[in-house]
């Protein structure tokens, strides 16, 4: 028995029907389980509990089987049918040529349906508004006739010829009318009175009215007489007869009102109007009120029934506010064609014939394009096969392989390009290695430079500080630093190095070190640092007498800038220079002593909103051997803000011009009571928005300080 089963399995495996993959075997077992559970559910009585359980499991296994089978079919199609390039190209042509046409036709169909919906509902609304206008005209005529009889002192029952059975009122079935002269009801012969709800002369509501699950046309006219006032009101209910005459030859028409949903039921249509009206912010359901017309008969071979619907405005009689009603129209394209193109005669049919001809022409063009595409694939697959074999050689590292070229077309150019690519591939690989090494070095330089900027915000009892620098490239040429000179003294430095990139970053590091050396030399316990700096400079063949002041106590920003100017002038190339603002803040007296070496002048924004520019100083440093620098002492008060920045903040341009100092200062002044880091974020974001999608032109540096 076991040997027989083994032989059966071997024969089954040798056939093409044995599931070879794990997913295929799982699908086969799932199909078997589905059959078993389905049979058990059919065998057991319907009322049995187990029949329901087996049916549920059968449904589950059926779902899994369908899902797995679809996946297996797609995988088989990809492996067997789409492996060949020719088949893939044919499928590509189908997606490029056929599917877009189908989508375009679908788009035209959807657009046509939407336009037809709008046209249909517009015609219904237009016809109803025309009836309302006709009723107003009839009411005006009745009012005129009554006013003449009243002015002629006619008493008793009025006879109005306009309301005669064969008169203009005959077009409005079940019309009602009421009139008042100086508030007194007037009797009209052969006239029906409106419902008590509508016979309210104090309400001048006119137009399409919805009330008590019905629709009405109401016209109210008030006419001033020589000895009083005449009020005439006419009401026409919406009936099948009236609606059939008002909206003829359009199809089956249904008007519905919206009522609040009391007990929601499954499958019930519900809508909500998000507006301030009587129906606003409520769950509503449509209730059919009146129907008219019949479904039109088919005229063309393709002339399906179309269901259109739209909401149109009405007035709620109870509230007097705007409300909504629903109109549904069941019609055919032929009816719309007749209604829309009635005035154009045979033009409507000509348009349909023209569209059909265009569609047939497009179909023929698509078939011809598909045939041509299939034929072209045979000229493409040969070259693609050679390219495929060449890529296998390249994949094995054989860069000496070349493709034999036997034609003179674009594919031949592609093969030539492939040969050129193999020649330059090794060079590109080497260039990539060099580029990666340079990027690693730049990343290291960025990390080193990041250590030079103040990492922890320095604060004093009377001063809070914040600084930020956003490089235009990997490394920055801008510079700012906060140097502690004691418990109540602090140095603030803001500068900009000429140029960008690595050279500017190196000069920035030099300036950072020099500022620290010369400023820290102002403190007795750190004077040895300046002495060491003076020795180093003297070794560079600089006269020691010029640097003797470096070992003394130095509280003057101008003197520090002078030392830095000499240092940069003698230690950097002639074309290199820097702008530098240097200030020393004294917390005890709340004074800022500063000197500006050619940098953009910072500003002090007082708590009152007034501003002061700090422009005392001199030329840039490092460009001339000797410069004259002035300094100034500024008295600060609680709430005053110090704002220093680089040209990367004020000089970015777009089509409106530069960002400018005025825009920067207005941003800071209007947000001066926020946290400093928040003010900085606002300014940086504004500069970035001003630049837009363009590349950041320069390093952006902003330093803020606030007295407290």
C-alpha positions as CSV (number, residue, x, y, z in Angstrom):
1,X,0.0,0.0,0.0
2,X,2.8,2.4,0.9
3,X,4.7,1.6,-2.3
4,X,1.6,2.2,-4.3
5,X,1.1,5.6,-2.7
6,X,4.8,6.5,-3.4
7,X,4.5,5.5,-7.0
8,X,1.3,7.6,-7.3
9,X,3.1,10.6,-5.8
10,X,6.1,10.2,-8.1
11,X,3.8,10.2,-11.1
12,X,1.9,13.2,-9.8
13,X,5.1,15.1,-9.2
14,X,6.3,14.2,-12.7
15,X,3.2,15.8,-14.2
16,X,2.6,19.6,-14.5
17,X,-0.2,19.6,-12.0
18,X,1.7,19.0,-8.8
19,X,2.0,22.1,-6.6
20,X,5.7,22.7,-6.4
21,X,5.9,25.8,-4.1
22,X,4.9,26.0,-0.5
23,X,2.1,28.6,-1.3
24,X,0.7,26.3,-4.0
25,X,0.6,23.3,-1.7
26,X,-1.0,25.5,1.0
27,X,-3.6,26.6,-1.5
28,X,-4.3,23.0,-2.5
29,X,-4.8,22.0,1.2
30,X,-7.0,25.0,1.7
31,X,-9.2,24.1,-1.3
32,X,-9.6,20.5,0.1
33,X,-10.6,21.8,3.5
34,X,-13.1,24.1,1.8
35,X,-14.7,21.2,-0.1
36,X,-14.9,19.1,3.1
37,X,-16.5,21.8,5.2
38,X,-18.9,22.8,2.5
39,X,-20.0,19.2,2.1
40,X,-20.5,18.8,5.8
41,X,-22.6,22.0,5.9
42,X,-24.8,20.7,3.0
43,X,-25.3,17.2,4.6
44,X,-26.3,18.5,8.0
45,X,-29.8,20.0,8.6
46,X,-30.1,23.7,8.1
47,X,-31.4,24.2,11.6
48,X,-28.4,22.4,13.1
49,X,-25.9,24.5,15.0
50,X,-23.0,22.6,13.4
51,X,-24.3,23.4,9.9
52,X,-23.8,27.1,10.6
53,X,-20.4,26.5,12.1
54,X,-19.2,24.4,9.1
55,X,-20.7,27.0,6.7
56,X,-18.7,29.7,8.4
57,X,-15.5,27.8,8.2
58,X,-16.2,27.0,4.6
59,X,-16.6,30.7,3.9
60,X,-13.3,31.4,5.6
61,X,-11.4,28.8,3.6
62,X,-13.1,30.0,0.4
63,X,-11.8,33.6,1.0
64,X,-8.3,32.3,1.7
65,X,-8.4,30.1,-1.4
66,X,-9.5,33.0,-3.7
67,X,-6.8,35.3,-2.3
68,X,-4.0,32.7,-2.7
69,X,-5.2,31.6,-6.1
70,X,-5.2,35.2,-7.4
71,X,-1.7,35.7,-6.1
72,X,-0.5,32.4,-7.7
73,X,-2.1,33.4,-11.1
74,X,-0.4,36.8,-11.0
75,X,3.0,35.2,-10.2
76,X,2.6,32.6,-13.0
77,X,1.8,35.3,-15.5
78,X,4.8,37.3,-14.5
79,X,7.1,34.3,-14.6
80,X,5.8,32.7,-17.8
81,X,4.2,35.3,-20.0
82,X,6.0,38.5,-19.1
83,X,9.6,37.1,-18.9
84,X,10.1,37.7,-22.6
85,X,10.8,41.3,-23.5
86,X,8.4,41.2,-26.5
87,X,5.5,40.3,-24.3
88,X,6.4,43.0,-21.8
89,X,6.6,45.5,-24.6
90,X,3.2,44.5,-25.9
91,X,1.7,44.9,-22.4
92,X,3.5,48.2,-22.2
93,X,1.9,49.4,-25.4
94,X,-1.5,48.3,-24.0
95,X,-0.9,50.4,-20.9
96,X,0.4,53.3,-22.9
97,X,-2.1,53.2,-25.8
98,X,-5.2,51.4,-24.7
99,X,-5.7,52.1,-21.0
100,X,-5.3,55.9,-21.3
101,X,-8.0,55.9,-24.0
102,X,-10.2,53.9,-21.7
103,X,-9.5,56.2,-18.9
104,X,-10.2,59.2,-21.1
105,X,-13.5,57.7,-22.2
106,X,-14.4,57.1,-18.6
107,X,-13.4,60.7,-17.8
108,X,-15.7,61.9,-20.6
109,X,-18.4,59.6,-19.4
110,X,-18.2,60.9,-15.8
111,X,-17.9,64.5,-17.0
112,X,-20.9,64.0,-19.3
113,X,-22.9,62.5,-16.4
114,X,-22.1,65.4,-14.1
115,X,-22.9,67.9,-16.8
116,X,-26.1,66.1,-17.6
117,X,-27.0,66.1,-13.9
118,X,-26.4,69.8,-13.7
119,X,-28.3,70.5,-16.9
120,X,-31.3,68.4,-15.9
121,X,-31.7,69.8,-12.4
122,X,-31.1,73.3,-13.8
123,X,-33.9,72.9,-16.3
124,X,-36.2,71.7,-13.5
125,X,-35.3,74.6,-11.3
126,X,-35.6,77.0,-14.2
127,X,-39.1,75.7,-15.1
128,X,-40.2,76.0,-11.4
129,X,-38.9,79.5,-11.1
130,X,-40.7,80.3,-14.4
131,X,-43.9,79.1,-12.8
132,X,-43.3,81.2,-9.7
133,X,-42.7,84.2,-12.0
134,X,-45.9,83.4,-13.9
135,X,-47.8,83.2,-10.6
136,X,-46.4,86.6,-9.6
137,X,-47.5,88.0,-12.9
138,X,-51.0,86.5,-12.5
139,X,-51.2,87.9,-8.9
140,X,-50.2,91.4,-10.2
141,X,-53.0,91.2,-12.8
142,X,-55.5,90.1,-10.1
143,X,-54.3,92.9,-7.8
144,X,-54.8,95.5,-10.6
145,X,-58.3,94.3,-11.4
146,X,-59.4,94.3,-7.7
147,X,-57.8,97.7,-7.1
148,X,-59.9,99.2,-10.0
149,X,-63.1,97.8,-8.6
150,X,-62.3,99.0,-5.1
151,X,-61.5,102.5,-6.3
152,X,-64.8,102.5,-8.2
153,X,-66.5,101.9,-4.8
154,X,-67.8,98.6,-5.8
155,X,-69.1,96.7,-2.7
156,X,-70.0,93.1,-2.3
157,X,-68.6,90.0,-4.0
158,X,-65.9,90.9,-6.6
159,X,-65.9,89.3,-10.0
160,X,-62.3,89.0,-11.3
161,X,-62.2,88.0,-15.0
162,X,-58.5,86.9,-14.7
163,X,-59.7,84.1,-12.4
164,X,-62.3,82.8,-14.8
165,X,-62.2,79.1,-15.7
166,X,-60.9,79.8,-19.1
167,X,-58.6,82.7,-18.0
168,X,-54.9,82.8,-17.2
169,X,-55.5,81.1,-13.9
170,X,-56.4,77.9,-15.6
171,X,-52.7,77.0,-16.0
172,X,-52.5,76.6,-12.3
173,X,-54.6,73.7,-11.1
174,X,-56.1,74.0,-7.6
175,X,-55.2,77.6,-7.2
176,X,-56.4,79.6,-4.2
177,X,-56.6,83.3,-3.7
178,X,-57.3,85.7,-0.8
179,X,-57.4,89.6,-0.8
180,X,-57.7,92.2,1.9
181,X,-58.5,95.9,1.7
182,X,-57.3,97.9,4.7
183,X,-57.0,94.6,6.6
184,X,-60.6,93.5,5.8
185,X,-61.1,90.3,3.8
186,X,-62.6,90.8,0.4
187,X,-64.9,88.1,-1.1
188,X,-64.1,87.0,-4.7
189,X,-66.6,85.2,-6.8
190,X,-65.8,81.6,-7.9
191,X,-62.5,81.7,-5.9
192,X,-61.2,79.1,-3.5
193,X,-59.7,80.3,-0.3
194,X,-56.2,79.1,0.7
195,X,-55.4,77.0,3.7
196,X,-55.7,78.9,7.0
197,X,-51.9,78.6,7.5
198,X,-51.2,80.4,4.2
199,X,-54.0,83.0,4.6
200,X,-51.8,85.1,6.8
201,X,-51.5,88.6,5.4
202,X,-48.8,89.6,7.9
203,X,-46.3,87.3,6.1
204,X,-45.1,88.4,2.7
205,X,-43.2,85.1,2.0
206,X,-43.2,84.3,-1.7
207,X,-41.7,81.7,-4.0
208,X,-41.3,78.0,-3.6
209,X,-42.6,77.0,-0.1
210,X,-42.2,73.7,1.7
211,X,-44.8,72.9,4.5
212,X,-46.4,69.8,5.9
213,X,-44.8,67.4,3.6
214,X,-45.7,69.3,0.5
215,X,-44.6,72.1,-1.9
216,X,-46.5,75.2,-2.8
217,X,-46.0,78.3,-4.9
218,X,-47.0,81.4,-3.0
219,X,-47.3,84.9,-4.4
220,X,-48.0,87.9,-2.1
221,X,-48.5,91.4,-3.5
222,X,-49.2,94.6,-1.5
223,X,-50.6,97.6,-3.5
224,X,-51.1,101.1,-2.1
225,X,-54.5,102.6,-3.0
226,X,-55.7,106.2,-2.7
227,X,-57.6,105.5,0.4
228,X,-55.9,102.4,1.8
229,X,-53.9,99.3,1.1
230,X,-54.6,96.2,-1.0
231,X,-53.0,92.8,-0.2
232,X,-53.5,89.9,-2.6
233,X,-52.1,86.4,-2.0
234,X,-52.2,83.4,-4.3
235,X,-51.2,79.8,-3.5
236,X,-50.8,76.9,-5.9
237,X,-50.0,73.4,-4.5
238,X,-47.5,71.1,-6.3
239,X,-49.6,68.3,-7.7
240,X,-49.0,65.6,-10.4
241,X,-50.9,67.6,-12.9
242,X,-49.1,70.9,-12.1
243,X,-45.6,69.4,-12.1
244,X,-46.3,67.5,-15.4
245,X,-47.2,70.8,-17.1
246,X,-44.5,72.8,-15.4
247,X,-41.6,70.4,-16.3
248,X,-42.7,68.6,-19.5
249,X,-40.9,66.0,-21.6
250,X,-38.0,65.4,-19.2
251,X,-38.8,62.0,-17.8
252,X,-39.9,60.7,-14.4
253,X,-39.6,63.6,-11.9
254,X,-39.8,63.2,-8.1
255,X,-39.7,66.0,-5.6
256,X,-38.7,65.1,-2.0
257,X,-38.5,67.0,1.2
258,X,-35.9,66.5,4.0
259,X,-37.0,65.4,7.4
260,X,-34.9,64.8,10.5
261,X,-34.0,61.2,11.1
262,X,-35.9,59.9,14.2
263,X,-34.9,56.2,14.3
264,X,-31.9,55.6,12.1
265,X,-32.2,52.3,10.1
266,X,-29.6,50.3,8.3
267,X,-29.3,51.4,4.6
268,X,-31.3,54.6,5.2
269,X,-30.1,57.6,3.2
270,X,-29.0,60.4,5.4
271,X,-27.5,63.8,4.6
272,X,-26.3,66.8,6.6
273,X,-26.0,70.4,5.5
274,X,-23.1,72.2,7.0
275,X,-24.5,75.7,6.9
276,X,-26.6,78.1,9.0
277,X,-30.1,77.3,7.9
278,X,-33.2,75.5,9.0
279,X,-31.6,72.2,7.9
280,X,-28.1,73.0,9.2
281,X,-26.3,70.5,11.4
282,X,-29.0,67.8,11.3
283,X,-29.1,64.3,10.0
284,X,-31.9,64.4,7.4
285,X,-33.5,61.8,5.1
286,X,-35.4,62.5,1.8
287,X,-39.2,61.8,1.8
288,X,-40.8,61.7,-1.7
289,X,-43.8,64.1,-1.9
290,X,-44.9,64.4,-5.5
291,X,-44.1,62.6,-8.8
292,X,-44.8,63.5,-12.4
293,X,-44.1,62.3,-15.9
294,X,-43.0,58.8,-17.0
295,X,-39.7,57.1,-17.9
296,X,-39.1,58.0,-21.6
297,X,-38.8,55.2,-24.2
298,X,-35.5,54.2,-25.7
299,X,-34.6,55.9,-29.0
300,X,-31.0,54.8,-29.7
301,X,-29.3,51.5,-29.5
302,X,-27.3,52.9,-26.5
303,X,-29.8,55.0,-24.6
304,X,-29.7,53.9,-21.0
305,X,-31.8,55.2,-18.1
306,X,-29.9,57.8,-16.2
307,X,-30.7,58.8,-12.6
308,X,-30.0,62.4,-11.8
309,X,-30.5,64.3,-8.6
310,X,-29.7,67.6,-6.9
311,X,-30.7,69.8,-4.1
312,X,-32.5,73.1,-4.8
313,X,-33.5,75.9,-2.4
314,X,-36.9,76.4,-0.9
315,X,-38.4,78.4,2.0
316,X,-39.7,76.8,5.1
317,X,-43.1,78.2,5.9
318,X,-42.8,77.5,9.7
319,X,-39.5,79.3,10.2
320,X,-39.4,81.5,7.1
321,X,-35.7,80.6,6.6
322,X,-34.0,79.0,3.6
323,X,-34.5,75.2,3.4
324,X,-33.6,72.5,0.9
325,X,-35.5,70.1,-1.3
326,X,-34.4,67.1,-3.4
327,X,-35.2,66.6,-7.1
328,X,-34.7,63.2,-8.7
329,X,-35.0,62.8,-12.5
330,X,-35.1,59.5,-14.3
331,X,-34.4,60.2,-18.0
332,X,-32.4,59.1,-21.0
333,X,-29.6,60.8,-23.0
334,X,-31.9,61.1,-26.0
335,X,-34.3,63.2,-24.0
336,X,-31.5,65.5,-22.9
337,X,-30.4,65.8,-26.5
338,X,-33.8,66.8,-27.6
339,X,-34.3,69.3,-24.7
340,X,-30.8,70.9,-25.0
341,X,-30.6,71.0,-28.8
342,X,-34.2,71.8,-29.6
343,X,-33.4,75.2,-31.0
344,X,-30.5,73.8,-33.1
345,X,-32.6,71.4,-35.2
346,X,-30.4,68.5,-36.5
347,X,-27.3,69.8,-34.9
348,X,-27.9,67.6,-31.8
349,X,-27.9,64.4,-33.9
350,X,-24.9,65.7,-35.9
351,X,-23.0,66.1,-32.7
352,X,-23.7,62.6,-31.6
353,X,-22.8,61.2,-35.0
354,X,-19.6,63.2,-34.9
355,X,-18.6,62.0,-31.5
356,X,-19.3,58.4,-32.5
357,X,-17.1,58.8,-35.7
358,X,-14.3,60.2,-33.6
359,X,-14.5,57.3,-31.2
360,X,-14.4,54.7,-34.0
361,X,-11.4,56.5,-35.6
362,X,-9.6,56.5,-32.3
363,X,-10.2,52.8,-31.9
364,X,-8.8,52.0,-35.3
365,X,-5.8,54.1,-34.6
366,X,-5.2,52.3,-31.3
367,X,-5.4,48.9,-33.1
368,X,-2.9,50.0,-35.8
369,X,-0.6,51.3,-33.2
370,X,-0.7,48.0,-31.3
371,X,0.1,46.0,-34.4
372,X,3.0,48.3,-35.3
373,X,4.3,48.1,-31.7
374,X,4.3,44.3,-31.8
375,X,6.3,44.3,-35.0
376,X,8.8,46.8,-33.7
377,X,9.5,44.6,-30.7
378,X,11.2,42.1,-33.0
379,X,13.8,44.7,-33.9
380,X,14.3,45.6,-30.3
381,X,14.7,42.3,-28.6
382,X,18.0,41.4,-30.4
383,X,19.8,44.4,-29.2
384,X,18.3,44.1,-25.7
385,X,19.6,40.5,-25.5
386,X,23.1,41.6,-26.3
387,X,22.9,44.3,-23.7
388,X,21.7,41.7,-21.2
389,X,24.6,39.4,-21.9
390,X,27.0,42.4,-21.6
391,X,25.6,43.3,-18.2
392,X,26.3,39.8,-17.0
393,X,30.0,40.2,-18.0
394,X,30.1,43.5,-16.1
395,X,28.4,41.9,-13.1
396,X,31.3,39.4,-13.0
397,X,33.8,42.2,-13.1
398,X,34.8,41.8,-16.8
399,X,35.1,45.5,-17.8
400,X,37.0,44.5,-21.0
401,X,33.8,43.1,-22.6
402,X,32.5,45.0,-25.6
403,X,29.2,44.7,-27.6
404,X,29.5,44.1,-31.4
405,X,27.6,46.8,-33.2
406,X,26.0,45.9,-36.6
407,X,23.4,48.6,-37.2
408,X,23.1,52.4,-37.3
409,X,20.1,53.3,-35.2
410,X,19.3,54.5,-31.7
411,X,19.8,51.0,-30.3
412,X,23.3,51.0,-31.9
413,X,23.9,54.3,-30.2
414,X,22.8,52.7,-26.9
415,X,25.3,49.9,-27.4
416,X,28.0,52.4,-28.2
417,X,27.1,54.3,-25.0
418,X,27.3,51.0,-23.1
419,X,30.8,50.4,-24.4
420,X,31.8,53.9,-23.4
421,X,30.3,53.3,-20.0
422,X,32.4,50.2,-19.3
423,X,35.5,52.3,-20.2
424,X,34.7,55.0,-17.8
425,X,33.2,52.8,-15.0
426,X,36.5,52.2,-13.3
427,X,37.3,55.9,-13.4
428,X,33.9,56.8,-11.9
429,X,34.4,54.2,-9.1
430,X,37.7,55.8,-8.2
431,X,36.2,59.3,-8.3
432,X,33.5,58.1,-6.0
433,X,36.0,56.9,-3.5
434,X,37.8,60.2,-3.6
435,X,34.5,62.0,-3.2
436,X,33.6,59.8,-0.2
437,X,36.9,60.6,1.4
438,X,36.4,64.3,0.9
439,X,32.9,64.1,2.4
440,X,34.3,62.3,5.4
441,X,36.9,65.0,5.9
442,X,34.3,67.7,5.6
443,X,32.1,65.9,8.1
444,X,35.0,65.8,10.5
445,X,35.7,69.5,9.9
446,X,32.0,70.3,10.6
447,X,32.2,68.4,13.9
448,X,35.4,70.2,14.9
449,X,33.9,73.6,14.0
450,X,30.7,72.8,15.9
451,X,32.9,72.4,19.0
452,X,34.1,76.0,18.6
453,X,30.6,77.6,18.9
454,X,29.2,77.9,22.4
455,X,27.4,74.7,23.1
456,X,25.8,75.6,26.4
457,X,23.9,78.9,26.6
458,X,25.7,81.3,28.9
459,X,23.6,83.2,31.3
460,X,24.3,85.9,33.9
461,X,22.2,87.3,36.6
462,X,21.5,90.4,34.6
463,X,21.8,89.0,31.0
464,X,20.5,86.1,28.9
465,X,22.2,85.1,25.7
466,X,21.5,83.1,22.6
467,X,23.4,82.5,19.3
468,X,22.9,80.5,16.2
469,X,24.9,79.9,13.0
470,X,23.4,78.2,9.9
471,X,26.2,77.5,7.4
472,X,25.6,77.9,3.7
473,X,27.8,74.9,3.1
474,X,29.1,72.1,5.2
475,X,31.3,74.4,7.2
476,X,30.9,78.1,8.1
477,X,32.9,81.2,7.8
478,X,30.8,83.2,10.3
479,X,31.9,83.4,13.9
480,X,30.3,84.2,17.3
481,X,31.5,83.5,20.8
482,X,30.6,84.3,24.4
483,X,33.7,84.6,26.6
484,X,33.3,84.6,30.4
485,X,35.6,87.3,31.9
486,X,34.4,87.0,35.5
487,X,31.2,86.5,37.5
488,X,29.7,89.8,36.2
489,X,31.7,90.4,33.0
490,X,31.2,88.7,29.6
491,X,32.7,89.2,26.2
492,X,30.5,89.0,23.1
493,X,32.2,88.5,19.7
494,X,30.4,88.3,16.3
495,X,32.4,88.2,13.0
496,X,32.4,87.2,9.4
497,X,35.3,85.8,7.5
498,X,35.8,86.7,3.8
499,X,35.0,83.8,1.5
500,X,33.3,80.5,2.2
501,X,34.1,76.9,2.6
502,X,37.2,75.3,4.1
503,X,39.5,78.3,3.9
504,X,36.9,80.6,5.7
505,X,36.4,77.9,8.3
506,X,40.1,77.6,9.0
507,X,40.4,81.4,9.3
508,X,37.4,81.3,11.6
509,X,39.1,78.8,13.9
510,X,42.2,81.1,13.9
511,X,40.1,84.1,14.8
512,X,38.3,82.1,17.5
513,X,41.6,81.1,19.2
514,X,43.0,84.6,18.9
515,X,39.9,86.2,20.5
516,X,40.0,83.8,23.4
517,X,43.7,84.5,23.9
518,X,43.5,88.3,23.8
519,X,40.3,88.6,25.7
520,X,41.2,86.1,28.4
521,X,44.4,88.0,28.9
522,X,42.3,90.7,30.6
523,X,42.0,88.4,33.6
524,X,45.0,88.2,35.9
525,X,44.7,84.5,36.4
526,X,44.7,83.9,32.7
527,X,47.4,86.4,31.6
528,X,49.8,83.7,30.9
529,X,47.7,82.7,27.9
530,X,48.3,86.1,26.4
531,X,51.9,86.0,27.2
532,X,52.2,82.7,25.4
533,X,50.4,84.3,22.4
534,X,52.7,87.2,22.4
535,X,55.7,84.8,22.4
536,X,54.3,82.9,19.4
537,X,53.7,86.1,17.5
538,X,57.2,87.4,18.3
539,X,58.6,84.2,16.9
540,X,56.8,85.2,13.6
541,X,59.3,88.2,13.4
542,X,56.8,90.7,14.7
543,X,58.2,93.5,16.8
544,X,57.8,92.6,20.5
545,X,57.1,96.2,21.4
546,X,53.8,96.0,19.5
547,X,52.7,93.1,21.6
548,X,53.9,94.2,25.0
549,X,50.4,95.5,25.8
550,X,49.2,91.9,25.4
551,X,50.5,90.9,28.7
552,X,48.9,93.7,30.5
553,X,45.3,93.9,31.8
554,X,43.1,94.8,28.8
555,X,39.5,95.8,29.2
556,X,39.3,97.7,26.0
557,X,37.6,96.1,23.0
558,X,39.4,98.5,20.6
559,X,42.8,97.4,21.9
560,X,41.8,93.7,21.5
561,X,40.7,94.4,17.9
562,X,43.9,96.2,17.2
563,X,45.9,93.1,18.4
564,X,43.7,90.8,16.3
565,X,44.2,93.0,13.2
566,X,48.0,92.7,13.5
567,X,47.8,89.0,14.1
568,X,45.6,88.3,11.1
569,X,47.6,90.7,8.9
570,X,50.9,88.9,9.5
571,X,49.5,85.3,9.6
572,X,47.0,85.2,6.7
573,X,47.2,85.8,2.9
574,X,46.8,89.4,1.8
575,X,43.3,88.8,0.3
576,X,42.0,87.4,3.6
577,X,40.3,89.6,6.2
578,X,37.5,89.5,8.7
579,X,34.8,91.8,10.1
580,X,34.5,91.5,13.9
581,X,32.3,93.2,16.5
582,X,33.7,92.9,20.0
583,X,31.8,93.9,23.1
584,X,32.3,93.6,26.9
585,X,29.3,93.6,29.1
586,X,29.5,94.6,32.8
587,X,26.7,93.1,34.7
588,X,27.1,95.3,37.8
589,X,26.6,98.5,35.9
590,X,24.6,97.0,33.0
591,X,26.9,98.7,30.5
592,X,28.2,97.4,27.1
593,X,31.6,98.7,26.0
594,X,32.1,97.8,22.3
595,X,34.1,98.4,19.2
596,X,33.2,97.4,15.7
597,X,35.8,96.2,13.2
598,X,33.9,96.7,9.9
599,X,31.1,94.3,10.9
600,X,27.4,95.1,10.2
601,X,26.4,97.4,13.1
602,X,24.4,95.6,15.7
603,X,21.3,97.2,17.3
604,X,20.0,97.8,20.8
605,X,16.2,97.5,21.0
606,X,15.0,99.2,24.1
607,X,12.1,97.8,26.0
608,X,10.0,100.8,24.8
609,X,10.6,99.7,21.2
610,X,13.1,102.5,20.3
611,X,16.3,101.3,18.5
612,X,19.9,102.4,18.6
613,X,22.6,101.4,16.1
614,X,26.1,100.5,17.4
615,X,28.3,101.7,14.7
616,X,31.3,103.1,16.6
617,X,34.6,101.3,15.5
618,X,36.7,101.3,12.4
619,X,37.9,99.2,9.4
620,X,37.9,95.5,8.9
621,X,40.7,93.6,10.6
622,X,43.5,91.7,8.8
623,X,43.6,93.9,5.7
624,X,45.9,96.7,6.8
625,X,48.9,96.6,9.2
626,X,47.6,99.4,11.4
627,X,44.0,100.6,11.9
628,X,42.4,103.2,14.1
629,X,39.5,101.9,16.1
630,X,37.1,103.8,18.4
631,X,35.0,102.4,21.1
632,X,31.8,103.4,23.0
633,X,30.1,102.6,26.2
634,X,26.3,102.0,26.1
635,X,24.1,102.0,29.2
636,X,21.5,99.3,29.1
637,X,18.3,98.9,31.1
638,X,16.1,96.0,32.0
639,X,14.3,94.6,29.0
640,X,16.8,96.0,26.4
641,X,17.8,93.6,23.6
642,X,21.1,93.4,21.8
643,X,20.9,92.1,18.2
644,X,24.0,91.2,16.2
645,X,23.9,89.4,12.8
646,X,25.9,88.6,9.7
647,X,25.2,89.7,6.1
648,X,23.7,86.2,5.5
649,X,20.6,87.5,7.4
650,X,20.0,90.8,5.7
651,X,21.4,90.3,2.1
652,X,19.4,87.3,0.7
653,X,17.4,88.4,-2.3
654,X,14.3,87.4,-4.2
655,X,12.1,89.2,-6.7
656,X,11.1,91.7,-4.1
657,X,14.7,92.7,-3.2
658,X,16.8,92.1,-0.1
659,X,15.5,90.8,3.2
660,X,17.0,94.0,4.8
661,X,17.7,95.3,8.3
662,X,14.3,96.9,8.7
663,X,12.5,93.5,8.2
664,X,14.9,91.8,10.7
665,X,14.5,94.5,13.3
666,X,10.7,94.6,13.0
667,X,10.6,90.8,13.5
668,X,12.8,91.1,16.6
669,X,11.0,94.1,18.0
670,X,7.5,92.6,17.5
671,X,8.6,89.4,19.3
672,X,11.0,90.9,21.8
673,X,9.1,89.5,24.8
674,X,9.4,85.9,23.6
675,X,12.2,83.6,24.6
676,X,15.5,84.3,22.7
677,X,15.6,80.9,21.1
678,X,12.0,81.4,19.8
679,X,12.9,84.8,18.4
680,X,15.9,83.2,16.7
681,X,13.7,80.5,15.1
682,X,11.2,83.1,13.8
683,X,14.0,85.1,12.2
684,X,15.7,82.1,10.6
685,X,12.4,80.8,9.3
686,X,11.6,84.3,7.8
687,X,15.0,84.4,6.1
688,X,14.5,80.9,4.7
689,X,11.0,81.8,3.4
690,X,12.5,84.9,1.8
691,X,15.1,82.7,0.0
692,X,12.4,80.2,-1.0
693,X,13.6,77.2,-3.1
694,X,16.9,79.0,-4.0
695,X,20.2,77.9,-2.5
696,X,21.2,79.7,0.7
697,X,23.7,82.3,-0.5
698,X,25.7,82.9,2.7
699,X,26.1,81.8,6.2
700,X,23.3,83.0,8.5
701,X,24.4,84.0,12.0
702,X,22.3,85.7,14.7
703,X,23.3,86.6,18.3
704,X,20.7,87.9,20.8
705,X,21.1,89.1,24.3
706,X,18.5,90.6,26.7
707,X,19.1,92.5,29.9
708,X,17.0,91.3,32.9
